[in-house]
Amino acid sequence: MSGLPNFNDVRMPPGAGASARLLVGAGVLLTAGIAGYRYGLYNVDGGHRAVIFNKITGVKENVYGEGTHLRVPFIDVPVIYDVRAKPRNIQSLTGSRGLFNHDSGYERLRW
């Protein structure tokens, strides 16, 4: 292994260990902040509701409305439901006296 350099005699300038430690700590905090922002927030759109499924305790009882909410990353999973009323068209063919049929229909809102 004579081709590898020997770093045993390398001297660092005074205070280099503290600044390196500070730089590593800042990097860890920045990474944790980005991960918390990315995985710790979720949005519920208008007309939707969300319940939280916790991988440890199960479904939580709170129902969350529209807006931005917090969650515990990798443990809480938001399940978002559409709760808007949707129109349903019902058509019927009605008979009358004689040979005439009348096509009528109505629109009903359902959840």
HELIX and SHEET records of a PDB file:
HELIX    1   1 ALA A   16  GLY A   40  1                                  25    
SHEET    1   A 2 LEU A  41  VAL A  44  0                                        
SHEET    2   A 2 GLY A  67  LEU A  70 -1                                        
SHEET    1   B 3 GLY A  58  TYR A  64  0                                        
SHEET    2   B 3 HIS A  48  ASN A  54 -1                                        
SHEET    3   B 3 ASP A  76  ASP A  82 -1                                        
SHEET    1   C 2 LYS A  86  GLY A  95  0                                        
SHEET    2   C 2 ASN A 101  ARG A 110 -1                                        
END                                                                             
